[in-house]
């Protein structure tokens, strides 16, 4: 009996050992006149490498600057790790494809299938980690704005670490289960439903946050130094809104691709959308590049840390 799965949840160009989204995409193009848009592998690799380096810089900055040892920045580090995993996945996949083309690896061996499952699990871990990290950041901003006086009692550093441990334990277990049983509809449907459900929940939290912020601002306007504190908190909420918008723009097209490839691969309109499969994959890698830029642009403390790191690297100082 064949051990090959009917289809994998997520695959990219060059992996033909198991019928994948890429194979479904190529098959679906037979029922449409749309031309497949191809992005060179060199572009994928360059974008992925840039994403890894930028997010690694964020992690180093938070670790080295003790002023950034706060729950909010720990949640930001969690998002950076998720972005790094997505970029690392694409980098390893490119290496895997190159080795296959050179003949060092085959596309039908047991080792290659296990490696393929591991990379799939890493990709799903990146997606789930990003979603739950954004949710944690949103909850942190909500507490900061509406429970400012009790924030340090509610969101302690230890409690933040416990939250992150629970998030990553859940994401790791879910990613392994989804990668191993991706051919089961009972696995694919919850995975695809989770994305819009979590985004809808975060969006509702935002709407509630900004509606209450107006009335809340009027109540605290008379308090000493409250205006500056409130503006700082709202700036954090706006930054989080930017994160969410970028995340949706970069990830939603690929999640939609998964849904279309699973439920309507023979429809000409669905097949036409799936012709931009490579572009959707590139957008995911771009998310890992854009997020660190937002960090640097919106956070004066991070900008100052980056400058000190750059200065110390040039002058060999101990900072």
Secondary structure, DSSP 8 states (H G I E B T S, - for coil): -----S--S---TT--SS--HHHHHHHHGGG---------HHHHHHHHHHHHHHHHHHHHHHHH-GGG-SHHHHHHHHHHHHHHHHHHHHHHHHHHHHHHHHTSS-SSSHHHHHHHHHHHHHHHHHHHHHHHHHHHHHHHHHHHHHSGGGHHHHS-HHHHHHHHHHHHHHHHHHHHHHHHTTTSHHHHHHHHHHHHHHHHHHHHHHHHHHHHHHHHHHHHTTSTTHHHHHHHHHHHHHHHHHHHHHHHHHHHHHHHHHHHHHH-TT-HHHHHHGGGHHHHHHHHHHHHHHHHHHHHHH-HHHHHHHHHHHHHHHHT---
